[in-house]
């Protein structure tokens, strides 16, 4: 008997299953969604990273099944999982630190169930080349239960915990920053889970308390009908298996069912009516959505624009919308994608495939090539701005015919677009063209409505103008007659007013002459008064100047007398000082002699000759210490330590030595200077204690 599984090779295959951090992160969130989670939180701590959800949690059997390879954990469920493989390599990859896997711990709790945890030692698995029986499970500790409950409002769900990894941290951080706007759709959590109702949040150790970042989800077809030109068009494509075990895709349009029929060697070029489905097996159905989001910058129904364009061959093309905006994304897409980069348009212009509410991939349809999108404004609108989405719900199992038809592999992140049957892609392209033509018809209708309305308004305006003109002419004639009558009456009145005005002017002139004479007399009187005031002010100033000179002379005499008196007093003080100094010198002379005798005696007692005795004053000693500090002469550190001990007579020598060791060289000198100042209290000419040692060290 042969057949075995090499577990080391099996574990090493985790690195080769097409998983990356981007794929692994979405795989774990898919599991949270399948567990019924409405909220998922990525919590990056300084020492670990946690993925917290509020799903149903797992019992002991389900927890064991999670780590059974190739087990169809969701058989019969409409889940995002496919083959029961994804969680293991995803955890393995996200746990890596410096390229090596590390242990992962799963904490889980069901309603009324046990608080369980499982430890997955990926590091030991890799080292020992063993998978079977390596995963331990046990009950949570009280501390772990406390943290588990604190992380969620309702203590039900699952928490995945792994050691901190900078690569994993940067992956999740980028998903919640503007950097994600330049990523491929299949790597973005906001696109992958755009169809779900799951709230995905992020926080890290630098976030403020309670400041979780909520991920806005991208769903192009998630708006209401008014958000789209002519609404969203939905079509059902049924998946059948015929008697020859061939996949058949049927679209019902009205009362007729259509398909691109498989022939002996190829597929029909045009859709054909389905002849008979006897003996066929229904596999399921796909929902095809077509639509184009409204953007008034491109096409405004209230002010529609229609342009006729000729190409190089003089072929005429009708283009709808504002031509200056023809190659830009719509407003909704600009919230999720930065700029109008070609690679972004290539991504979003393809057919979206959605499986069980999860975005899987985008594929390019043969009749809607992205490379032709820039050929014209109409091509760009048809290929990029008009969007198409194929979604389906199916039960998860290895042999799922719908998954196989769509090209989904064991790892659903590895999608093979070439596996999709041609009769399906052609049917999708046919419907897409039909629905796009309906949008063009909608644009044409709006342009026609505006034109018809414009003509009606123009006609009504013309009739209104004719009526206004007739009324205006009648009014003008009436006004002319009234003006003639008024002119006659005005002529009589004008003559009377002219006479009155003449009399008034004469009277005004007489009054003006009287006012001028009065003003002249008042001006003369004012000038006379000003001259008198000026003479009085001059006299006052002369008097004040005379008094000022007299006061200055008086002050000068007083200052002179004061200076003479001060000089005499100073001379008297100097005489007194001279007498005092003479007396002091007479008193100090014996003292100096006595000090000299004492010094000589001390030198004899120490048996040191007077010629080799060295003394230093306090002032010179302070200068020497400051010099040692400024020049950082650390070779004298033992001398400084001895002097500190000598001057610090209030502390025990052993304790002082321990204290000195923690001080810097400069701090020791600063403390020594303070002690010297306290000891001599300004008597800087006295002999300094330890001065001889300091003198010899400096010389």
Secondary structure as UniProt FT lines:
FT   HELIX           7..12
FT   HELIX           13..16
FT   HELIX           21..34
FT   TURN            35..36
FT   STRAND          39..44
FT   STRAND          48..53
FT   HELIX           60..66
FT   TURN            69..70
FT   TURN            73..74
FT   HELIX           86..94
FT   TURN            98..99
FT   STRAND          104..109
FT   TURN            111..112
FT   STRAND          115..120
FT   HELIX           122..128
FT   TURN            132..133
FT   STRAND          136..139
FT   HELIX           142..150
FT   STRAND          157..163
FT   HELIX           166..175
FT   HELIX           178..182
FT   HELIX           185..187
FT   HELIX           189..192
FT   TURN            193..195
FT   STRAND          199..204
FT   TURN            205..206
FT   TURN            209..210
FT   STRAND          213..214
FT   TURN            220..221
FT   HELIX           225..227
FT   TURN            229..230
FT   STRAND          233..241
FT   TURN            243..244
FT   STRAND          247..253
FT   TURN            254..255
FT   STRAND          256..259
FT   STRAND          272..273
FT   TURN            278..279
FT   STRAND          281..291
FT   TURN            296..298
FT   HELIX           301..303
FT   STRAND          306..310
FT   TURN            312..313
FT   STRAND          316..320
FT   HELIX           323..325
FT   TURN            326..327
FT   HELIX           331..334
FT   TURN            335..336
FT   TURN            339..340
FT   HELIX           342..348
FT   STRAND          351..355
FT   TURN            356..357
FT   STRAND          358..363
FT   TURN            366..367
FT   HELIX           370..372
FT   TURN            373..374
FT   HELIX           377..380
FT   HELIX           381..385
FT   STRAND          387..392
FT   TURN            398..399
FT   HELIX           401..406
FT   TURN            412..413
FT   HELIX           417..419
FT   HELIX           422..605
FT   TURN            606..607
FT   TURN            610..612
FT   HELIX           618..631
FT   HELIX           634..636
FT   HELIX           637..647
FT   TURN            649..650
FT   HELIX           653..661
FT   HELIX           665..680
FT   TURN            681..682
FT   TURN            684..685
FT   TURN            689..690
FT   HELIX           691..698
//
